[in-house]
């Protein structure tokens, strides 16, 4: 399952988000809600990875990107299209909500 979601960092962020539709999960290993959201993201990625990309960025090890996007609560999911932020959700969301969010961008 994990092969559908790629781990990125400050150095690889721009390249990972500049083309197509990309859902970025800002998370931390110590974050309980992030761990709760992870299986939902994996299910979504499993279903949608042929149409878009999924990446995760650890807020602790990637402070430059975290600060740039003003991430103050995690989990935060940001949907990018062509390198531009098109939608953002903070906190736990269910699969149906996330599917609707990404379907609107594809």
DSSP file (Angstrom, degrees, kcal/mol; ACC not computed):
  #  RESIDUE AA STRUCTURE BP1 BP2  ACC     N-H-->O    O-->H-N    N-H-->O    O-->H-N    TCO  KAPPA ALPHA  PHI   PSI    X-CA   Y-CA   Z-CA
    1    1 A X    >         0   0    0      0, 0.0     3,-1.8     0, 0.0     4,-0.2   0.000 360.0 360.0 360.0 -40.7    0.0    0.0    0.0
    2    2 A X  G >   +     0   0    0      1,-0.3     3,-1.5     2,-0.2    43,-0.0   0.669 360.0  79.4 -64.3 -16.6    2.7    2.5    0.9
    3    3 A X  G 3  S+     0   0    0      1,-0.3    -1,-0.3     3,-0.1     3,-0.0   0.674  84.3  63.7 -67.4 -13.4    4.1    2.6   -2.6
    4    4 A X  G <  S+     0   0    0     -3,-1.8     2,-0.5     1,-0.1    50,-0.5   0.652  98.8  58.7 -82.4 -15.5    1.3    5.0   -3.6
    5    5 A X  E <  S-a   54   0A   0     -3,-1.5     2,-0.4    -4,-0.2    50,-0.2  -0.960  74.8-155.3-120.7 119.6    2.4    7.7   -1.2
    6    6 A X  E     -a   55   0A   0     48,-2.4    50,-2.4    -2,-0.5     2,-0.4  -0.738  13.3-130.5 -95.9 138.0    5.9    9.1   -1.6
    7    7 A X  E     +a   56   0A   0     -2,-0.4     2,-0.2    48,-0.2    50,-0.2  -0.716  34.0 176.1 -83.9 133.1    7.9   10.7    1.2
    8    8 A X  E     -a   57   0A   0     48,-2.9    50,-0.6    -2,-0.4     2,-0.2  -0.788  12.7-160.2-129.4 174.8    9.4   14.1    0.3
    9    9 A X     >  -     0   0    0     -2,-0.2     4,-1.2    48,-0.1     3,-0.4  -0.776  46.6 -72.8-142.2-173.5   11.3   16.9    2.0
   10   10 A X  T  4 S+     0   0    0     51,-0.3     4,-0.5     1,-0.2     3,-0.4   0.889 128.2  50.4 -53.2 -42.6   12.2   20.6    1.6
   11   11 A X  T  4 S+     0   0    0      1,-0.2     4,-0.3     2,-0.1    -1,-0.2   0.834 117.7  36.8 -69.2 -33.2   14.6   19.8   -1.3
   12   12 A X  T  > S+     0   0    0     -3,-0.4     4,-2.2     1,-0.1    -1,-0.2   0.459  91.0  94.3 -99.7  -0.8   12.2   17.7   -3.3
   13   13 A X  H  X S+     0   0    0     -4,-1.2     4,-1.5    -3,-0.4     5,-0.2   0.937  84.4  46.3 -59.4 -53.3    9.0   19.6   -2.6
   14   14 A X  H  > S+     0   0    0     -4,-0.5     4,-1.1     1,-0.2     3,-0.3   0.913 115.1  46.8 -59.6 -45.2    8.9   21.9   -5.7
   15   15 A X  H  4 S+     0   0    0     -4,-0.3     3,-0.4     1,-0.2     4,-0.4   0.892 111.9  51.6 -63.3 -39.2    9.7   19.0   -8.1
   16   16 A X  H  < S+     0   0    0     -4,-2.2    -1,-0.2     1,-0.2    -2,-0.2   0.753 119.5  34.0 -70.8 -24.2    7.1   16.8   -6.5
   17   17 A X  H  < S+     0   0    0     -4,-1.5    66,-1.0    -3,-0.3    -1,-0.2   0.432  92.4  88.0-112.1   0.2    4.3   19.3   -6.8
   18   18 A X  S  < S+     0   0    0     -4,-1.1     2,-0.4    -3,-0.4    -2,-0.1   0.733  86.2  47.4 -79.3 -20.5    5.0   21.3  -10.0
   19   19 A X  S    S-     0   0    0     -4,-0.4    61,-0.1    63,-0.1    64,-0.1  -0.946 105.1 -16.3-126.3 142.6    3.1   19.0  -12.5
   20   20 A X  S    S-     0   0    0     -2,-0.4    62,-2.4    32,-0.1     2,-0.5  -0.208 101.6 -36.1  72.0-161.3   -0.3   17.5  -12.4
   21   21 A X  E     +B   81   0A   0     30,-0.3    32,-2.7    60,-0.2     2,-0.4  -0.886  63.4 178.6-103.5 127.5   -2.5   17.1   -9.4
   22   22 A X  E     -Bc  80  53A   0     58,-2.6    58,-3.3    -2,-0.5     2,-0.6  -0.995  20.6-152.4-134.8 129.7   -0.7   16.3   -6.1
   23   23 A X  E     -Bc  79  54A   0     30,-2.4    32,-2.6    -2,-0.4     2,-0.5  -0.914  16.9-159.6-101.2 121.4   -2.1   15.9   -2.6
   24   24 A X  E     -Bc  78  55A   0     54,-3.0    54,-2.3    -2,-0.6     2,-0.7  -0.887   3.8-157.2-105.6 125.3    0.4   16.8    0.0
   25   25 A X  E     -Bc  77  56A   0     30,-2.6    32,-2.7    -2,-0.5     2,-0.7  -0.897   4.0-158.6-101.4 110.8    0.0   15.4    3.6
   26   26 A X  E     +Bc  76  57A   0     50,-3.1    50,-1.6    -2,-0.7    49,-0.5  -0.827  36.4 145.3 -88.0 118.9    1.8   17.6    6.1
   27   27 A X  E     - c   0  58A   0     30,-2.0    32,-3.0    -2,-0.7    33,-0.4  -0.817  40.5-140.8-144.1 176.1    2.3   15.2    9.1
   28   28 A X    >   -     0   0    0     -2,-0.2     3,-1.4    30,-0.2     6,-0.1  -0.984  25.4-125.2-144.4 148.3    4.6   14.2   12.0
   29   29 A X  T 3  S+     0   0    0     -2,-0.3    -1,-0.1     1,-0.3     6,-0.1   0.800 111.8  52.3 -61.8 -29.5    5.4   10.8   13.4
   30   30 A X  T 3  S+     0   0    0      4,-0.0     2,-0.6    -3,-0.0    -1,-0.3   0.501  84.3 107.4 -85.3  -4.5    4.3   11.8   16.9
   31   31 A X    <>  -     0   0    0     -3,-1.4     4,-1.8     1,-0.2     5,-0.2  -0.662  52.8-162.8 -85.6 113.2    0.9   13.1   15.7
   32   32 A X  H  > S+     0   0    0     -2,-0.6     4,-1.9     1,-0.2     3,-0.2   0.931  91.2  48.7 -60.2 -50.2   -2.0   10.9   16.7
   33   33 A X  H  > S+     0   0    0      1,-0.2     4,-2.1     2,-0.2    -1,-0.2   0.849 108.1  56.9 -60.0 -32.7   -4.5   12.3   14.3
   34   34 A X  H  > S+     0   0    0      1,-0.2     4,-1.5     2,-0.2    -1,-0.2   0.915 107.1  48.0 -62.6 -42.4   -1.9   12.0   11.5
   35   35 A X  H  X S+     0   0    0     -4,-1.8     4,-0.6     1,-0.2    -2,-0.2   0.860 110.5  51.9 -66.9 -35.2   -1.7    8.3   12.3
   36   36 A X  H  < S+     0   0    0     -4,-1.9     4,-0.5     1,-0.2     3,-0.3   0.873 111.4  47.2 -67.2 -37.0   -5.5    8.0   12.3
   37   37 A X  H >X S+     0   0    0     -4,-2.1     4,-2.2     1,-0.2     3,-0.6   0.757  92.1  82.9 -74.7 -26.0   -5.7    9.7    8.8
   38   38 A X  H 3X S+     0   0    0     -4,-1.5     4,-2.4     1,-0.2     5,-0.2   0.866  89.0  48.1 -53.4 -47.8   -2.9    7.5    7.3
   39   39 A X  H 3X S+     0   0    0     -4,-0.6     4,-2.0    -3,-0.3    -1,-0.2   0.864 111.2  52.7 -63.7 -31.9   -5.1    4.5    6.4
   40   40 A X  H <> S+     0   0    0     -3,-0.6     4,-2.4    -4,-0.5    -1,-0.2   0.920 110.4  47.5 -65.8 -43.6   -7.6    6.8    4.8
   41   41 A X  H  X S+     0   0    0     -4,-2.2     4,-3.0     1,-0.2     5,-0.2   0.894 110.3  52.0 -64.1 -40.1   -4.9    8.4    2.7
   42   42 A X  H  X S+     0   0    0     -4,-2.4     4,-2.3    -5,-0.2    -1,-0.2   0.896 110.1  48.8 -64.7 -38.6   -3.6    5.0    1.6
   43   43 A X  H  X S+     0   0    0     -4,-2.0     4,-1.8     2,-0.2    -2,-0.2   0.929 113.4  47.0 -64.6 -45.3   -7.0    3.9    0.5
   44   44 A X  H  X S+     0   0    0     -4,-2.4     4,-2.4     1,-0.2    -2,-0.2   0.924 113.2  48.5 -61.7 -45.2   -7.5    7.1   -1.4
   45   45 A X  H  X S+     0   0    0     -4,-3.0     4,-1.9     1,-0.2    -1,-0.2   0.880 108.1  54.7 -63.6 -38.2   -4.1    6.8   -3.0
   46   46 A X  H  < S+     0   0    0     -4,-2.3    -1,-0.2    -5,-0.2    -2,-0.2   0.897 115.8  38.8 -61.1 -40.3   -4.7    3.2   -3.9
   47   47 A X  H  < S+     0   0    0     -4,-1.8    -2,-0.2     1,-0.1    -1,-0.2   0.809 128.1  30.0 -79.7 -31.1   -7.9    4.3   -5.7
   48   48 A X  H >X S+     0   0    0     -4,-2.4     3,-2.3    -5,-0.2     4,-1.3   0.429  82.0 103.7-113.6  -0.5   -6.7    7.5   -7.3
   49   49 A X  T 3< S+     0   0    0     -4,-1.9    -1,-0.1     1,-0.3    -3,-0.1   0.686  76.9  62.7 -65.1 -16.5   -2.9    7.1   -8.0
   50   50 A X  T 34 S+     0   0    0     -3,-0.2    -1,-0.3     1,-0.2    -2,-0.1   0.704 112.7  36.6 -76.4 -17.0   -3.5    6.5  -11.7
   51   51 A X  T <4 S+     0   0    0     -3,-2.3   -30,-0.3     1,-0.2     2,-0.3   0.599 128.6   2.7-107.7 -16.2   -4.9   10.1  -11.9
   52   52 A X  S  < S-     0   0    0     -4,-1.3     2,-0.3    -7,-0.1   -30,-0.2  -0.930  71.3-101.1-159.5 176.1   -2.8   12.0   -9.5
   53   53 A X  E     - c   0  22A   0    -32,-2.7   -30,-2.4    -2,-0.3     2,-0.4  -0.790  20.1-155.2-112.4 155.5    0.2   11.9   -7.1
   54   54 A X  E     +ac   5  23A   0    -50,-0.5   -48,-2.4    -2,-0.3     2,-0.3  -0.998  17.6 171.7-130.8 129.6    0.3   11.6   -3.3
   55   55 A X  E     -ac   6  24A   0    -32,-2.6   -30,-2.6    -2,-0.4     2,-0.4  -0.954  18.8-149.7-136.6 156.4    3.1   12.7   -1.1
   56   56 A X  E     -ac   7  25A   0    -50,-2.4   -48,-2.9    -2,-0.3     2,-0.4  -0.974   8.1-167.9-124.7 141.2    3.9   13.2    2.6
   57   57 A X  E     -ac   8  26A   0    -32,-2.7   -30,-2.0    -2,-0.4     2,-0.5  -0.991  20.8-132.0-132.0 126.6    6.2   15.7    4.1
   58   58 A X  E  >  - c   0  27A   0    -50,-0.6     4,-1.1    -2,-0.4   -30,-0.2  -0.634  10.5-151.1 -78.0 120.7    7.3   15.6    7.8
   59   59 A X  T  4 S+     0   0    0    -32,-3.0    -1,-0.2    -2,-0.5     7,-0.2   0.796  93.4  53.7 -65.4 -27.9    6.8   19.0    9.4
   60   60 A X  T  4 S+     0   0    0    -33,-0.4     3,-0.3     1,-0.2    -1,-0.2   0.869 115.0  37.0 -74.9 -36.5    9.7   18.4   11.8
   61   61 A X  T  4 S+     0   0    0      1,-0.2   -51,-0.3    -3,-0.2    -1,-0.2   0.489 119.6  49.0 -95.6  -2.2   12.3   17.5    9.2
   62   62 A X     X  +     0   0    0     -4,-1.1     4,-2.0   -53,-0.1    -1,-0.2  -0.488  60.1 153.7-132.7  64.8   11.1   20.0    6.6
   63   63 A X  H  >  +     0   0    0     -3,-0.3     4,-2.5     1,-0.2     5,-0.2   0.801  68.3  61.6 -66.1 -30.0   10.7   23.4    8.4
   64   64 A X  H  > S+     0   0    0      2,-0.2     4,-2.3     1,-0.2    -1,-0.2   0.951 111.0  37.4 -62.8 -49.9   11.3   25.5    5.3
   65   65 A X  H  > S+     0   0    0      2,-0.2     4,-2.1     1,-0.2    -1,-0.2   0.897 115.4  54.7 -69.0 -41.0    8.2   24.1    3.4
   66   66 A X  H  <>S+     0   0    0     -4,-2.0     5,-2.5     1,-0.2    -2,-0.2   0.911 112.8  42.6 -59.1 -44.3    6.2   23.9    6.6
   67   67 A X  H ><5S+     0   0    0     -4,-2.5     3,-1.6     3,-0.2    -2,-0.2   0.910 109.9  57.0 -68.5 -43.6    6.8   27.6    7.3
   68   68 A X  H 3<5S+     0   0    0     -4,-2.3    -2,-0.2     1,-0.3    -1,-0.2   0.882 112.9  40.2 -56.3 -41.0    6.3   28.7    3.7
   69   69 A X  T 3<5S-     0   0    0     -4,-2.1    -1,-0.3    -5,-0.1    -2,-0.2   0.297 110.7-122.9 -94.0   9.6    2.8   27.2    3.7
   70   70 A X  T < 5 -     0   0    0     -3,-1.6     2,-0.7     1,-0.2    -3,-0.2   0.897  38.9-177.2  52.0  50.0    2.0   28.4    7.2
   71   71 A X      < +     0   0    0     -5,-2.5    -1,-0.2     1,-0.2     3,-0.1  -0.704  18.4 155.6 -80.0 113.4    1.2   25.0    8.6
   72   72 A X        +     0   0    0     -2,-0.7     2,-0.4     1,-0.2    -1,-0.2   0.559  62.6  38.0-115.0 -15.6    0.2   25.5   12.2
   73   73 A X  S    S-     0   0    0     18,-0.0     2,-0.3   -47,-0.0    -1,-0.2  -0.991  84.1-110.5-135.3 144.7   -1.9   22.4   12.7
   74   74 A X  S    S+     0   0    0     -2,-0.4   -41,-0.2     1,-0.1   -40,-0.1  -0.962  87.8  44.2-129.5 150.7   -1.5   18.8   11.5
   75   75 A X  S    S+     0   0    0    -49,-0.5    16,-3.4    -2,-0.3     2,-0.4   0.437  73.4 166.7 -73.4 143.6   -2.6   16.9    9.7
   76   76 A X  E     -BD  26  90A   0    -50,-1.6   -50,-3.1    14,-0.2     2,-0.5  -0.998  17.8-161.4-123.0 130.5   -2.9   19.5    6.9
   77   77 A X  E     -BD  25  89A   0     12,-3.1    12,-2.6    -2,-0.4     2,-0.5  -0.955   6.0-171.5-112.8 127.7   -3.7   18.3    3.4
   78   78 A X  E     -BD  24  88A   0    -54,-2.3   -54,-3.0    -2,-0.5     2,-0.6  -0.980  11.8-149.0-120.8 129.7   -3.0   20.7    0.5
   79   79 A X  E     -BD  23  87A   0      8,-3.0     7,-3.3    -2,-0.5     8,-1.3  -0.859  15.8-166.8 -98.8 124.7   -4.0   19.9   -3.0
   80   80 A X  E     -BD  22  85A   0    -58,-3.3   -58,-2.6    -2,-0.6     2,-0.4  -0.868  10.2-172.3-111.1 143.6   -1.8   21.3   -5.8
   81   81 A X  E >  S-BD  21  84A   0      3,-2.6     3,-1.5    -2,-0.4   -60,-0.2  -0.967  79.7 -12.5-134.4 119.5   -2.6   21.5   -9.4
   82   82 A X  T 3  S-     0   0    0    -62,-2.4   -64,-0.2    -2,-0.4   -63,-0.1   0.832 130.0 -54.4  59.7  33.1    0.2   22.6  -11.8
   83   83 A X  T 3  S+     0   0    0    -66,-1.0     2,-0.4   -63,-0.5    -1,-0.3   0.403 116.1 110.1  85.1  -2.8    2.3   23.7   -8.8
   84   84 A X  E <  S-D   81   0A   0     -3,-1.5    -3,-2.6   -66,-0.1     2,-0.3  -0.868  73.9-114.1-110.2 139.9   -0.4   26.0   -7.4
   85   85 A X  E     +D   80   0A   0     -2,-0.4    -5,-0.2    -5,-0.2     3,-0.1  -0.544  38.4 167.2 -68.4 127.8   -2.4   25.4   -4.2
   86   86 A X  E     +     0   0A   0     -7,-3.3     2,-0.3     1,-0.4    -6,-0.2   0.614  62.1   7.3-115.9 -22.0   -6.0   24.9   -5.1
   87   87 A X  E     -D   79   0A   0     -8,-1.3    -8,-3.0     2,-0.0    -1,-0.4  -0.987  56.0-166.1-160.2 152.9   -7.5   23.5   -1.8
   88   88 A X  E     -D   78   0A   0     -2,-0.3     2,-0.4   -10,-0.2   -10,-0.2  -0.999   3.6-176.9-143.7 136.3   -6.5   22.9    1.8
   89   89 A X  E     -D   77   0A   0    -12,-2.6   -12,-3.1    -2,-0.3     2,-0.4  -0.991  10.6-155.2-132.0 144.8   -8.1   21.0    4.6
   90   90 A X  E     +D   76   0A   0     -2,-0.4   -14,-0.2   -14,-0.2     2,-0.1  -0.957  54.7   9.0-120.6 135.6   -6.9   20.7    8.2
   91   91 A X  S    S-     0   0    0    -16,-3.4   -16,-0.2    -2,-0.4     2,-0.2  -0.342 103.3 -21.6  96.1-177.0   -7.7   17.8   10.6
   92   92 A X        +     0   0    0    -18,-0.1     2,-0.3    -2,-0.1    -2,-0.1  -0.471  60.5 178.4 -72.0 135.6   -9.2   14.4   10.2
   93   93 A X        -     0   0    0     -2,-0.2     2,-0.1    -4,-0.1   -53,-0.1  -0.962  25.1-117.9-133.5 152.4  -11.4   13.9    7.1
   94   94 A X     >  -     0   0    0     -2,-0.3     4,-2.1     1,-0.1     5,-0.2  -0.397  32.1-103.4 -87.1 170.1  -13.2   10.8    5.9
   95   95 A X  H  > S+     0   0    0      1,-0.2     4,-2.7     2,-0.2     5,-0.2   0.886 118.9  53.9 -60.2 -42.5  -12.6    9.1    2.6
   96   96 A X  H  > S+     0   0    0      1,-0.2     4,-2.1     2,-0.2    -1,-0.2   0.905 108.9  48.9 -61.5 -42.0  -15.7   10.5    1.0
   97   97 A X  H  > S+     0   0    0      1,-0.2     4,-2.0     2,-0.2    -1,-0.2   0.919 113.7  45.8 -63.5 -44.2  -14.7   14.1    1.8
   98   98 A X  H  X S+     0   0    0     -4,-2.1     4,-2.4     2,-0.2     5,-0.3   0.879 110.4  53.5 -68.9 -37.6  -11.2   13.6    0.5
   99   99 A X  H  X S+     0   0    0     -4,-2.7     4,-2.5     1,-0.2    -1,-0.2   0.916 109.8  48.5 -61.6 -42.5  -12.5   11.8   -2.7
  100  100 A X  H  X S+     0   0    0     -4,-2.1     4,-1.7    -5,-0.2    -2,-0.2   0.917 110.5  52.1 -62.5 -43.4  -14.8   14.8   -3.4
  101  101 A X  H  X S+     0   0    0     -4,-2.0     4,-0.6     1,-0.2    -2,-0.2   0.935 115.5  38.7 -59.4 -49.6  -11.9   17.2   -2.8
  102  102 A X  H >X S+     0   0    0     -4,-2.4     4,-1.2     1,-0.2     3,-0.8   0.853 110.4  59.5 -75.1 -33.0   -9.5   15.5   -5.3
  103  103 A X  H 3< S+     0   0    0     -4,-2.5     3,-0.2    -5,-0.3    -1,-0.2   0.862 100.6  56.7 -63.1 -34.6  -12.2   14.7   -7.8
  104  104 A X  H 3< S+     0   0    0     -4,-1.7    -1,-0.3     1,-0.2    -2,-0.2   0.768 109.9  45.9 -66.4 -24.5  -13.0   18.4   -8.2
  105  105 A X  H <<        0   0    0     -3,-0.8    -1,-0.2    -4,-0.6    -2,-0.2   0.680 360.0 360.0 -92.6 -19.6   -9.3   19.1   -9.1
  106  106 A X     <        0   0    0     -4,-1.2    -1,-0.2    -3,-0.2    -2,-0.1   0.498 360.0 360.0 -78.3 360.0   -8.8   16.3  -11.6
